[in-house]
Amino acid sequence: MNGDTEGHNGYSNGYGRSGRGDRFGGGGRFRGGEGGGGFMGRGGGRGRGNPEQGWQSSEAGMAAITRALENLQLAATPQQTVPGVLAKRPDSGGSSGRRMALFANHFIVNCSATQAFHYDLEIKPIFDNPLPDGMEPSGPQLLPITLCKEIVTKCAQENCWPEGKYAFDGKKNVFTPEEFLAKGKQEFEVMVPGNRKERKFRVTTQLASIINLMDLCRYIKQSDIVLPQDCIQALEVALRFGASMMPNCFSAGRSLYFDDRVSNKSLPGGAELWLGYHQSVKPCQMGLTLNIDTTAGAFLTKRCLVDVMMEAAGVRDIHQMARGMSDQQIRKMKKAVCGLMVITTHREGRNQKRKVKGLTKGAARDLMFQSQDGKSQSVAQYWESAYGPLKLDFLPCLDVSRGPKINYLPPEVCEVVPGQRQTKLTDMQTREIITFAAKKPHERKAGIERALGQSGITRDGVTRNFGIDVQNRMVELEGRVLPQPHLEYTRPGSLDTGTRGAWNLEGIQFLEGGTIKGWGIVNFEREDRAMGPGESGLRGFVDGLRSTLKDLGLTIPEEPPVLTHGNPRQNPVGPMEACLRQAENQFGEVTILLVLLPFTDSGFYRAVKHAGNSTLGIPTQCFVASKAGIGCQPRGRLQYLANLGMKINHKVGGVNTQLAGKVQDVFPVVGNQPFIVFGADVTHPTGFDEREPSVAALVASMDPAIGQYATRIIVQGHRQELIDMKEPVKDLLKCFYQRCGLKPERIVFYRDGVSEGQFQQCLHHEYSQIRQACQELEENYRPPISFIVVQKRHHTRLFPQNSREGDRNGNVVPGTIVDSGIVGPKDFEFFLNSQAGIQGTNKPAHYRVLVDENGFGSDGIQLMTYWMCFLYCRCTRSVSYAPPAYYAHLAAMQGKLLIQESSSDGTESIDGQERAKINAKIENSMFFV
């Protein structure tokens, strides 16, 4: 549906127009028209009806909304943004909804100590012979945590550090309750066992600071200072130290994992699951708490490097590799081994650990180098003369060079060092972990209480000497259950979603059905399976899909889609382009391509999305033969078709539903004026390769129903979290203006993925760039901004005190919210469980308001956020966090797919932004859902 000519969701009908194009109407001014009411009403969809009438819902729906909003503090005084100062809670908290008694996995911490001493600690190896010039390592060298713990333990024993009166973080920080080390630099020499002989290290300590622990009390009671992170760090290291020094413990941030032969679970792909727990200190309204949660992680097992490479290349017989490998197979092998720690096996008793930097281009028999005597020889020749002939000299070598000295190792003499954490999981590993780790609420609660005992905190000498006492009972607090919204469809006008956070599409017609002007299907399933008779054939499936789309209110062609066939072992772009051209010949304009996949394969799916989103510029909807019931007995097809219909409708410009009621009611504070809702997220590479970029995405709503979104993809440096968003924000504001003829007068921004330690940087960098984007569009354009961070990677869990108040699995029900007790003393934040539990224990989303220039009250922002969770277009459920952030995550993942596909087809040398470039034809559509 073309919003510029047909009136998208009422903007054209409800508001005047003032120009088109890249420059804002009237000499480049970014200004709206004279009309009114567009944000008060939906309008007539495609230019029909009264803008006001379109938003009216049934009397029941209006009455429900009215009751929910009665006597609430929806608005507050807008907060002026001050550099470096985060928004404060504007009131005493929300009051909407019914009250509910809860447990949270926080434990009260009392600390009698008033100060702690922080020492910088540096560990350096001492070599018997000085290294040659140019061989000295540059910059700080981080030794393995296990080795550091061994060195510091030996140092403490030999130099009589008082037992129980120091805590080491495994890297470079030591905290003590008393000052027993020298203030200035103090050096210790330590010998620890090595492979062939003892290794010598120099340990240097120096007092970095004296920490005033009373600052925590001041922060909790008065909140007139910034959060004293040094106090938090000292207490966390002290609480974690005892367990972290156990020989079978692996530390990862604030989580501890344990290598336990009894509890470890084998995973496919040379890994195993280790259990553990997370712990962190939180200053809250109720005082200082320790947040403890169970966790699990995948760790690599001992394994030959050749097996790793074969698995990555997708071969079962090593002799297949002897016959030659494709460039794509070599790239996959390189990605699999890069960053791994390996240990050599060719010299008994003299095995060495090395980190893999990469993979050589040539095989061992072809890879030439010059030896010290000036003789040129291959790696295979050298190996045969030194250690015996290689069995697999046709394989490329591992590059384990350090500094300028080149060092290549044949993979057949290397094994994976066991115990390395595996951050990039296969689909099968992910399924296994979810199945194993998903515990019902009562089981998780019991596991958390066991983890507190396992930590040894209550009997640990270090915590006693720091004056720390941790209560062994979860805190009790009062939460609320927010009222659910009513949804508006074309049929019915008002739908009560109920208290379970889920509904179905039976008898429903979408609010705005999109239009498919032309379409095609590309079949990659075997033709004899796909083209079978009856319902299990593709024709039967297409008949069902056409019927479903019509019932849901979409406008589709009278003719069935054009059909072409392709080979899944070849690049899909050829068959897809052929289908597109045939469909254009038949229909004139093509809106979407449907793609039948023979199996679930991330690599082929990635290639299909690259072809559609980048090369051809056409939205695609994939469906897998087995799930669609093609070539097999169909099961649950009606539900499957309805799910496809929801996604297809938004991809072709439709809107499934909106909140029933007037916009100014269902979007308190911002709904009385034109507003835009942004979402932003960054997806980071999960492998060891430090050259892989991170991919960010911004999405922005384009209608008053906040149903349609446009997106921009941004490629960033490796693991860079902060987004350079000025230009993308400008683009999306322009897109809004071109679509609606208006400039947004209010901005709400949901930012996913920012950690608590990055709040200040986010405020300084990203909020400032949004403000700059507005001012560069028009000098005096200063719409108020509310910037909200949503966090999913936290460890707070909520449990109903009365099991009868939970759902059938024992989880808290959708709409459960906590904005007191375990939140910051004066921070504008809340925990919201907006979803119904499907498997395991629910995790609430954590929302933190960094900027609030719109003047939300607690109830206003909480209800808006919760009700928005019912508008996610891919399912008939309330989702776990705000859809704008969810959509940004999906868009970023699509950008990541483009990066990965361009890497697999040999175009790594192309600029990263170009590799993730979405075709301009579809970047303002919801291709990413």
Sequence and secondary structure as in RCSB ss.txt:
>XXXX:A:sequence
MNGDTEGHNGYSNGYGRSGRGDRFGGGGRFRGGEGGGGFMGRGGGRGRGNPEQGWQSSEAGMAAITRALENLQLA
ATPQQTVPGVLAKRPDSGGSSGRRMALFANHFIVNCSATQAFHYDLEIKPIFDNPLPDGMEPSGPQLLPITLCKE
IVTKCAQENCWPEGKYAFDGKKNVFTPEEFLAKGKQEFEVMVPGNRKERKFRVTTQLASIINLMDLCRYIKQSDI
VLPQDCIQALEVALRFGASMMPNCFSAGRSLYFDDRVSNKSLPGGAELWLGYHQSVKPCQMGLTLNIDTTAGAFL
TKRCLVDVMMEAAGVRDIHQMARGMSDQQIRKMKKAVCGLMVITTHREGRNQKRKVKGLTKGAARDLMFQSQDGK
SQSVAQYWESAYGPLKLDFLPCLDVSRGPKINYLPPEVCEVVPGQRQTKLTDMQTREIITFAAKKPHERKAGIER
ALGQSGITRDGVTRNFGIDVQNRMVELEGRVLPQPHLEYTRPGSLDTGTRGAWNLEGIQFLEGGTIKGWGIVNFE
REDRAMGPGESGLRGFVDGLRSTLKDLGLTIPEEPPVLTHGNPRQNPVGPMEACLRQAENQFGEVTILLVLLPFT
DSGFYRAVKHAGNSTLGIPTQCFVASKAGIGCQPRGRLQYLANLGMKINHKVGGVNTQLAGKVQDVFPVVGNQPF
IVFGADVTHPTGFDEREPSVAALVASMDPAIGQYATRIIVQGHRQELIDMKEPVKDLLKCFYQRCGLKPERIVFY
RDGVSEGQFQQCLHHEYSQIRQACQELEENYRPPISFIVVQKRHHTRLFPQNSREGDRNGNVVPGTIVDSGIVGP
KDFEFFLNSQAGIQGTNKPAHYRVLVDENGFGSDGIQLMTYWMCFLYCRCTRSVSYAPPAYYAHLAAMQGKLLIQ
ESSSDGTESIDGQERAKINAKIENSMFFV
>XXXX:A:secstr
  HHHHTBTTHHHHS     SSSBHHHH     S   TTT  TTTBT S TTGGG   HHHHHHHHHHHTT   B
      BTTB  B SSS    SEEEEEEESEEEEEE   EEEEEEEEEEEE SS   TT S  S     HHHHHH
HHHHHHHHTT  TTS EE SSSEEEESS  S SS EEEEEEE  SSS EEEEEEEEEEEEEETHHHHHHHHT  S
   HHHHHHHHHHHHHHHHTSTTEEEETTEEEE  TTT EEETTTEEEEEEEEEEEEEETTEEEEEEEEEEEEEE
  EEHHHHHHHHHT SSHHHHHT   HHHHHHHHHHHTT EEEE SSTT   EEE  EEEEEETTT EEE TTS 
EEEHHHHHHHHT   S TTSEEEE  BTTB  EE GGGEEE TT B  S  HHHHHHHHHHH   HHHHHHHHHH
HHHHHTGGG HHHHHTTEEE SS EEEEEEE    EEE SBSS EE TTTTB   TT B SB  B   EEEEE S
 HHHHT SGGGSHHHHHHHHHHHHHHHT B  SS  EEEE  TTS THHHHHHHHHHHHHHHSS  EEEEEESS 
 HHHHHHHHHIIIIII   EEEEEHHHHTSSS   SHHHHHHHHHHHHHHHTT B  EESS HHHHSTTTTTS E
EEEEEEEE   SS TT  EEEEEEEE STTS  EEEEEEEESTT  S   HHHHHHHHHHHHHHHSS  SEEEEE
EES  GGGHHHHIIIIIHHHHHHHHHH TT    EEEEEEE S    EEESSGGGS TTS   TTEEE SSSS S
SB EEEEE S   SS    EEEEEEEESS B HHHHHHHHHHHGGG TT SB  SS HHHHHHHHHHHHHHHHHH
HHHHTT TTS HHHHT   TTTTTTTTT 
